[in-house]
Amino acid sequence: MKPKIIKNRKEHSGALSRIEKLMDAAPGSPEEEELELWALLVERYEEENFPMDLPDPVEAIKFRMEQEGLRQKDLEKFFPGKSRVSEILNHKRALSIGMIRALHRGLGIPAEVLIREVAA
């Protein structure tokens, strides 16, 4: 199978099969280059055909807390007052622009995720 733009599910399935066969390619080999090309083609097809919504801001914060091993107390530096952390994490208060900026800079959560409306 020769690399080409993926246009349907059958081609997508074939591309995934080819990727699986190339997974053990030696670094720097032509097979590794082919693997990288197939991965890009599959990524493009999946982004166009299986778009993912951005996560809820509070869920994104909780996920980052879990990733970093953080507790609620660790978030206090991003919020004006200790009680705000609990209010935010319990969906009782919306994030302010200042909080969004602080969380974006401090935890690396994309601002585009943090500005979304919180699902109640």
C-alpha positions in Angstrom: 0.0 0.0 0.0 1.4 3.3 -1.1 0.9 6.4 1.2 -1.9 8.7 0.0 -4.6 11.1 1.3 -7.1 9.0 3.2 -10.7 9.6 2.0 -12.9 6.9 3.6 -13.1 4.4 6.4 -11.7 1.5 4.3 -8.6 3.5 3.5 -8.4 4.6 7.1 -8.5 0.9 8.2 -5.8 0.0 5.7 -3.6 2.8 6.8 -3.9 1.7 10.5 -3.0 -1.8 9.4 0.1 -0.5 7.6 1.1 1.6 10.7 0.8 -1.5 12.9 3.2 -3.4 10.5 5.7 -0.5 10.6 5.7 0.1 14.4 9.0 -1.7 14.9 10.8 0.2 12.2 14.5 0.9 12.9 15.3 4.6 13.6 16.4 6.4 10.5 15.2 3.7 8.2 12.9 4.2 5.1 10.3 2.2 7.0 10.4 4.8 9.9 9.9 7.6 7.4 6.9 5.7 5.9 5.5 5.2 9.4 5.7 9.0 10.1 4.0 9.7 6.8 1.2 7.3 7.5 0.8 8.7 11.0 0.3 12.2 9.6 -2.2 11.0 7.1 -4.2 9.2 9.7 -4.1 12.1 12.1 -5.4 14.4 9.3 -8.2 12.1 8.4 -9.2 11.6 12.1 -9.2 15.3 12.9 -11.5 15.9 9.9 -13.8 13.0 10.5 -13.8 12.5 14.3 -13.5 15.9 15.8 -13.3 16.1 19.6 -14.9 18.8 21.6 -12.8 20.7 24.1 -13.2 19.5 27.7 -15.2 21.3 30.4 -12.8 23.8 32.1 -13.3 22.4 35.6 -12.7 18.8 34.3 -9.5 20.1 32.6 -8.3 21.6 35.9 -9.1 18.3 37.7 -7.3 16.3 35.1 -4.2 18.5 35.3 -4.3 18.2 39.1 -4.4 14.4 38.8 -1.5 14.5 36.2 0.6 16.7 38.5 -0.4 15.1 41.8 -1.8 18.4 43.0 -4.3 19.0 45.8 -6.9 21.7 46.1 -4.5 23.5 48.5 -1.9 23.7 45.7 -4.3 25.7 43.5 -4.8 28.5 46.0 -2.0 30.5 44.4 -4.1 30.8 41.2 -7.2 32.0 43.0 -8.1 35.1 45.1 -8.9 33.4 48.4 -8.9 29.8 49.6 -12.6 29.3 49.3 -12.6 30.0 45.5 -10.8 26.8 44.7 -13.6 24.8 46.2 -16.3 27.0 44.6 -14.7 26.6 41.1 -14.1 22.8 41.4 -17.7 22.4 42.6 -19.1 24.4 39.7 -20.5 27.1 42.1 -18.5 30.0 40.6 -17.2 30.7 37.1 -13.5 31.4 36.4 -12.5 35.0 36.1 -10.2 36.3 33.4 -7.4 36.6 36.1 -7.9 33.0 37.2 -7.9 31.9 33.5 -4.6 33.7 32.9 -3.1 32.3 36.1 -4.1 28.7 35.4 -2.9 29.0 31.8 0.5 30.3 32.9 0.9 28.2 36.0 -0.5 24.9 34.9 -0.2 25.1 31.1 -4.0 24.5 30.5 -4.9 26.0 27.1 -6.8 29.3 27.5 -9.2 28.1 24.8 -10.3 25.3 27.2 -10.5 27.6 30.3 -12.7 30.2 28.6 -15.4 27.7 27.7 -18.7 27.8 29.6 -18.7 25.4 32.5 -21.1 22.5 32.3 -23.4 22.6 35.3 
